[in-house]
Amino acid sequence: MAPNGLCPSIKNILLLDSEGKRVAVKYYSDDWPTNSSKLAFEKFVFTKAVKTNARTEAEITLLENNIVVYKFVQDLHFFVTGGDDENELTLSSVLQGFFDAVTLLLRSNVDKSEALENLDLILLCLDEIVDGGIILETNGPLIAEKVTSHNMDADAPLSEQTLTQAWATARDTFTRTLLT
């Protein structure tokens, strides 16, 4: 649980490839203080989970006093870890939100090469889901929308910008015309 015991918390979110190597990972707990301990945990979780068939639905397991919820898609393996006192359904909803957001951001082409090409979006996705171990959002489409709104550039057509971004673009254009 979170330090105050009121909010559910996440210890880490892992996105590994079919060999157990990192694609994107984020740790929110001091349970693994060194990089080598993090890599050892990732290898341990991967070797235990790869023996299962978590392709259609998420699987839940208890490893080293941690609840791990995971799901596999093509050559990517999604993991969410919480303490042994966390609610499995909460962890599962975080996993599903992460998976849904990544699926939307990668346009349903969820594989390692596409994930690496869009690693910035996946890392932003992790930031939108959890902050400091506290769950912020589990709705996949909403997470994907927030991530894509961060990436919108000022040169995009006004129809593809949010109202705030369109207003900022109009203000900048107006300021430039006054200065010239």
C-alpha positions as CSV (number, residue, x, y, z in Angstrom):
1,M,0.0,0.0,0.0
2,A,1.0,3.6,-0.3
3,P,2.8,5.1,2.6
4,N,-0.4,6.6,4.1
5,G,-2.2,3.3,3.5
6,L,-5.2,4.9,1.7
7,C,-4.3,4.8,-2.0
8,P,-3.4,1.7,-3.9
9,S,0.2,1.8,-5.2
10,I,2.3,0.3,-7.9
11,K,5.9,-0.9,-7.4
12,N,6.8,-1.1,-11.1
13,I,5.5,-1.3,-14.6
14,L,7.6,-3.4,-17.0
15,L,7.4,-3.8,-20.8
16,L,9.8,-6.6,-21.8
17,D,10.5,-8.3,-25.1
18,S,10.1,-12.0,-25.9
19,E,13.6,-12.6,-24.5
20,G,13.0,-10.8,-21.2
21,K,15.0,-7.7,-22.2
22,R,13.8,-4.2,-21.3
23,V,11.8,-2.2,-23.8
24,A,10.4,0.3,-21.2
25,V,10.4,0.0,-17.4
26,K,9.5,2.3,-14.6
27,Y,10.1,1.6,-10.9
28,Y,8.2,3.4,-8.1
29,S,9.5,1.5,-5.1
30,D,12.9,1.3,-3.3
31,D,12.5,-2.5,-3.1
32,W,15.1,-2.8,-5.9
33,P,17.8,-0.1,-5.1
34,T,20.4,-1.0,-7.7
35,N,20.2,-1.5,-11.4
36,S,21.4,-5.1,-11.0
37,S,18.7,-5.9,-8.5
38,K,16.1,-4.5,-11.0
39,L,17.5,-6.6,-13.8
40,A,17.5,-9.7,-11.6
41,F,13.9,-9.1,-10.7
42,E,12.9,-8.6,-14.3
43,K,14.6,-11.8,-15.3
44,F,13.0,-13.7,-12.4
45,V,9.5,-12.4,-13.2
46,F,10.0,-13.1,-16.9
47,T,11.2,-16.7,-16.4
48,K,8.3,-17.4,-14.1
49,A,5.7,-15.8,-16.4
50,V,6.9,-17.0,-19.8
51,K,5.8,-20.6,-18.8
52,T,2.2,-19.5,-18.8
53,N,-0.1,-18.6,-21.6
54,A,-1.2,-15.0,-20.8
55,R,-2.1,-14.1,-24.4
56,T,-5.9,-13.9,-24.1
57,E,-6.4,-12.6,-20.6
58,A,-4.2,-11.2,-17.9
59,E,-2.6,-13.6,-15.4
60,I,-2.0,-13.0,-11.7
61,T,0.8,-14.5,-9.7
62,L,2.5,-14.0,-6.3
63,L,6.3,-13.7,-6.6
64,E,8.7,-12.7,-3.8
65,N,5.8,-11.1,-1.8
66,N,4.7,-9.1,-4.8
67,I,1.5,-9.5,-6.8
68,V,2.4,-9.5,-10.5
69,V,-0.2,-9.1,-13.2
70,Y,0.9,-9.7,-16.7
71,K,-0.2,-10.1,-20.3
72,F,1.6,-11.1,-23.5
73,V,1.0,-9.7,-27.0
74,Q,3.1,-10.8,-29.9
75,D,6.7,-10.3,-28.8
76,L,5.9,-7.8,-25.9
77,H,5.2,-8.8,-22.3
78,F,3.4,-6.3,-20.1
79,F,3.8,-6.5,-16.3
80,V,2.4,-4.5,-13.4
81,T,3.8,-5.2,-9.8
82,G,2.2,-4.3,-6.5
83,G,2.7,-5.3,-2.9
84,D,1.1,-8.5,-1.6
85,D,-1.5,-6.4,0.1
86,E,-2.7,-4.7,-3.1
87,N,-6.0,-5.5,-4.8
88,E,-5.5,-7.7,-7.8
89,L,-8.3,-6.0,-9.7
90,T,-6.7,-2.6,-9.2
91,L,-3.4,-3.9,-10.6
92,S,-5.2,-5.6,-13.4
93,S,-7.0,-2.4,-14.4
94,V,-3.7,-0.6,-14.5
95,L,-2.3,-3.3,-16.7
96,Q,-5.3,-3.2,-19.0
97,G,-5.2,0.7,-19.2
98,F,-1.5,0.5,-20.1
99,F,-2.1,-2.2,-22.7
100,D,-5.1,-0.3,-24.2
101,A,-3.2,3.0,-24.4
102,V,-0.2,1.3,-26.0
103,T,-2.4,-0.5,-28.5
104,L,-4.1,2.8,-29.5
105,L,-0.8,4.7,-29.7
106,L,0.8,2.0,-31.8
107,R,-2.3,1.8,-34.0
108,S,-3.0,-1.9,-33.1
109,N,0.5,-2.9,-34.3
110,V,1.8,-3.9,-30.9
111,D,5.3,-5.4,-31.4
112,K,8.8,-4.7,-30.3
113,S,10.0,-2.8,-33.3
114,E,6.9,-0.5,-33.3
115,A,7.3,0.0,-29.5
116,L,10.9,1.0,-29.9
117,E,10.1,3.5,-32.6
118,N,7.5,5.1,-30.4
119,L,9.3,4.7,-27.1
120,D,8.7,8.3,-26.2
121,L,4.9,7.8,-26.4
122,I,5.2,4.7,-24.2
123,L,7.2,6.5,-21.6
124,L,4.7,9.4,-21.6
125,C,2.0,6.8,-21.2
126,L,3.7,5.4,-18.1
127,D,3.9,8.9,-16.7
128,E,0.2,9.5,-17.3
129,I,-0.8,6.2,-15.5
130,V,1.3,6.3,-12.3
131,D,3.2,9.1,-10.5
132,G,5.4,8.1,-7.6
133,G,3.6,4.8,-7.3
134,I,0.2,6.4,-7.0
135,I,-2.3,5.4,-9.7
136,L,-3.5,8.5,-11.7
137,E,-5.5,6.9,-14.6
138,T,-6.5,3.5,-15.8
139,N,-8.7,4.4,-18.8
140,G,-6.6,3.5,-21.9
141,P,-8.3,5.8,-24.4
142,L,-8.0,8.7,-22.0
143,I,-4.3,8.0,-21.4
144,A,-3.6,7.8,-25.1
145,E,-5.4,11.1,-25.7
146,K,-3.4,12.8,-23.0
147,V,-0.1,11.4,-24.5
148,T,-1.0,12.5,-28.0
149,S,-2.0,16.0,-26.8
150,H,1.5,16.4,-25.3
151,N,3.0,15.5,-28.7
152,M,0.9,17.9,-30.8
153,D,3.1,20.5,-32.5
154,A,2.2,24.0,-33.4
155,D,2.5,23.3,-37.1
156,A,-0.3,20.8,-37.0
157,P,-3.6,21.9,-38.6
158,L,-5.9,23.7,-36.3
159,S,-8.5,20.9,-36.6
160,E,-6.1,18.5,-35.0
161,Q,-5.2,20.7,-32.1
162,T,-6.9,21.1,-28.8
163,L,-8.6,24.4,-28.0
164,T,-5.7,25.5,-25.8
165,Q,-3.1,24.6,-28.4
166,A,-5.2,26.3,-31.2
167,W,-5.5,29.5,-29.0
168,A,-1.7,29.5,-28.4
169,T,-1.0,29.0,-32.1
170,A,-3.3,31.9,-33.0
171,R,-1.8,34.1,-30.3
172,D,1.7,33.4,-31.6
173,T,0.7,34.1,-35.2
174,F,-1.0,37.3,-34.2
175,T,2.1,38.4,-32.2
176,R,4.4,37.7,-35.1
177,T,2.3,39.7,-37.5
178,L,2.3,42.7,-35.1
179,L,6.1,42.5,-34.8
180,T,6.8,42.5,-38.5
